[in-house]
Amino acid sequence: MTVETDEPGWEVDPDDEWGVAVITTVGRQLKLRREAAGMRAGEFGVAVGYGEDLVYKVEGGKRIPRQEYLDRADEVLGAGGLISAAWEDVKKVRYPKKVRELGKLEGKAVEIGLYECNIIAGLLQTPEHARTLIEAAQPPYSPDDVDRMVAARLARQSVYERDPAPSMHFVLEEAPLRRQVGGTMVWRQQLERLLEVGRLHNVTLQVMPTNADAHPGLDGRIELLKFPDGTAVGRSDGAFNGRPITDPKHLRIVELRYGTIRAQALSPRESLAFIEQLLGET
């Protein structure tokens, strides 16, 4: 078996107390089982197909093991599925804390409204588009971090699989739609993805044309999440310092801004036709 000496597990965020606790516990259990089986770390690493350094990092709670690692460890140590079962806990903390919190809110919302000024919203991005954007960051992220961030962004898209489905509204600026992020093929796939999502029964997708008049979203992103109990969370880059707000008075301001933007954008039918037109231009 080929030993992977640089298999990318994921770094544990030291500020993520819950994540640290889960990964430390899983690592400790792996070490105890390995030692009970009389295997040295290097020997175990060869058996599971991973590097000895990674074995120590996982057992020390410094790296987040992938599902394949746990499955292979379960097999080698004859754990009867107990190690593999740890994935149910690990997968809950494999993404950064901020992304988990956002995904948790989106997973509970009955209505999601989002305006993006400079990019295509993460909930609408294809894997290739997301990877290109993340890799463009300066200073650059490590390959491990890029993989983790792409996976986290795509995991949020499970919101489309909810039943009952939430009502979702998106307003995107024309300029990001024209930017051929990742090259022509990746760009076309992204536009096709927008058309696919925009035709879902619970999704409204609108485009703000570049030649539109000034509107309240020119200073950044606006997001609104509404929940079954009547509460809501809003965020606006141009108001309240971009912090999440729940105060009804402040929420009304965010709702007013978002409503004004939707009124100035192309209608959903016109927006889909506009995207189809972009595809036809290549």
URZILIN-V476104 format. One record per backbone hydrogen bond with DSSP energy under -1.0 kcal/mol. CO is the residue of the C=O (numbers start at 1). NH is the residue of the N-H. If there is no record, write none. Layout:
co:CO nh:NH
co:CO nh:NH
This chain:
co:4 nh:51
co:7 nh:9
co:10 nh:64
co:13 nh:16
co:15 nh:17
co:16 nh:20
co:17 nh:21
co:18 nh:22
co:19 nh:23
co:20 nh:24
co:21 nh:25
co:22 nh:26
co:23 nh:27
co:24 nh:28
co:25 nh:29
co:26 nh:30
co:27 nh:31
co:28 nh:32
co:29 nh:33
co:30 nh:34
co:31 nh:35
co:32 nh:36
co:33 nh:37
co:34 nh:39
co:35 nh:38
co:40 nh:44
co:41 nh:45
co:42 nh:46
co:43 nh:47
co:44 nh:48
co:45 nh:49
co:45 nh:50
co:49 nh:4
co:51 nh:55
co:52 nh:56
co:53 nh:57
co:54 nh:58
co:55 nh:59
co:56 nh:60
co:57 nh:62
co:57 nh:63
co:58 nh:61
co:62 nh:12
co:64 nh:10
co:66 nh:70
co:67 nh:71
co:68 nh:72
co:69 nh:73
co:70 nh:74
co:71 nh:75
co:72 nh:76
co:73 nh:77
co:74 nh:79
co:79 nh:82
co:81 nh:85
co:83 nh:86
co:84 nh:87
co:85 nh:88
co:86 nh:89
co:86 nh:90
co:87 nh:91
co:90 nh:93
co:96 nh:100
co:97 nh:101
co:98 nh:102
co:99 nh:103
co:100 nh:104
co:101 nh:105
co:102 nh:106
co:103 nh:107
co:105 nh:109
co:110 nh:167
co:111 nh:226
co:112 nh:169
co:113 nh:224
co:114 nh:171
co:115 nh:222
co:121 nh:124
co:126 nh:130
co:127 nh:131
co:128 nh:132
co:129 nh:133
co:130 nh:134
co:131 nh:135
co:134 nh:137
co:142 nh:146
co:143 nh:147
co:144 nh:148
co:145 nh:149
co:146 nh:150
co:147 nh:151
co:148 nh:152
co:149 nh:153
co:150 nh:154
co:151 nh:155
co:152 nh:156
co:154 nh:157
co:155 nh:158
co:156 nh:159
co:157 nh:160
co:158 nh:161
co:159 nh:162
co:167 nh:112
co:168 nh:204
co:169 nh:114
co:170 nh:206
co:171 nh:116
co:172 nh:208
co:174 nh:178
co:175 nh:179
co:179 nh:181
co:180 nh:183
co:183 nh:187
co:184 nh:188
co:185 nh:189
co:186 nh:190
co:187 nh:191
co:188 nh:192
co:189 nh:193
co:190 nh:194
co:191 nh:195
co:192 nh:196
co:193 nh:197
co:194 nh:198
co:197 nh:200
co:200 nh:203
co:202 nh:168
co:204 nh:170
co:206 nh:172
co:207 nh:266
co:208 nh:174
co:209 nh:212
co:215 nh:218
co:217 nh:220
co:221 nh:237
co:222 nh:115
co:223 nh:235
co:224 nh:113
co:225 nh:233
co:226 nh:110
co:226 nh:111
co:227 nh:230
co:231 nh:227
co:233 nh:225
co:234 nh:245
co:235 nh:223
co:236 nh:239
co:239 nh:242
co:240 nh:243
co:245 nh:234
co:247 nh:251
co:248 nh:252
co:250 nh:254
co:251 nh:255
co:252 nh:256
co:253 nh:257
co:254 nh:258
co:255 nh:259
co:256 nh:260
co:257 nh:261
co:258 nh:262
co:259 nh:263
co:260 nh:264
co:261 nh:265
co:267 nh:271
co:268 nh:272
co:269 nh:273
co:270 nh:274
co:271 nh:275
co:272 nh:276
co:273 nh:277
co:274 nh:278
co:275 nh:279
co:276 nh:280
co:279 nh:282
